[in-house]
């Protein structure tokens, strides 16, 4: 309840008390006259001076007491209304604070969950990195051992995790492949331009590669059964002539030839796929 309402209540009660005082004084003056006495029938209504003063004093005390009671009651009512209003506001603020606390608790729990997930991912990355480092060490060890193994062996050289053997004689495609398999390898599979250009730098030209369409005419596949991902055919090749089902690589590109033609060949073995054992002349599985 506002101060303006409180002032209005006090003013109204004061006016009522003053009216009651006036009424009580008039009644007392009338009551003090003896209407049954004939001698005073025609006398004006008067009060004895001392009696009227006493009566008025007692009436004033009663009126003040009533006024104080009214004021006290009004104050109690105003205080109760004020307390109730404040309690309502406090309850709303409490509920809002509880809601905010619950939201903050949920956000905290979500952040903890995210932190835990990130920690797990970090640990996994560290583990993977450690495994990768260990694998690189093992590969380097294998490479070094293989380089020692093949050092000085005629015809073999290492390039990007593979060993290559370049023949010094000429044979048919079938015999060339047989020689590679006896060495624990197979005819070379060329998957990119780096590998194709490698043998240009080595000044090797006209050698059998592991590419054929002997199973299905026109469907060229490598000796491991995979399809070509890169093609380096010479313009106009393959020419589609019958029995020319095997590929020969020149510095200018690939050509198709019959199987029984004699060419040099190149064997390839990936060190990631097989464990090697060295002997005096070549490596075997």
KAWOMO-V345455 format. One record per pair of residues at least 24 apart in sequence whose C-alpha atoms are under 6 Angstrom apart, sorted by the first residue. I is the first residue (numbers start at 1). J is the second residue. D is the distance in whole Angstrom. If there is no record, write none. Layout:
BEGIN
i=<I/I>
j=<J/J>
d=<D/D>
END
This chain:
BEGIN
i=<161/161/162/162/162/163/163/164/164/165/165/166/167/167/169/170/170/170/171/171/172/172/172/173/180/183/183/184/184/185/185/186/186/187/187/187/188/188/188/191/200/205/205/206/206/206/207/207/207/207/207/208/208/209/211/212/212/213/214>
j=<270/271/269/270/271/268/269/267/268/266/267/266/264/265/264/262/263/264/262/263/260/261/262/259/267/283/284/284/285/268/269/267/268/266/267/268/266/267/268/230/251/250/251/248/249/250/248/249/263/264/265/248/265/248/247/245/246/245/245>
d=<6/6/6/4/6/6/5/5/5/5/5/5/6/6/6/5/5/4/4/6/5/5/5/5/5/6/5/5/5/6/5/5/6/6/5/6/6/5/5/6/6/5/6/6/5/5/5/5/5/5/5/5/5/6/6/5/5/5/5>
END
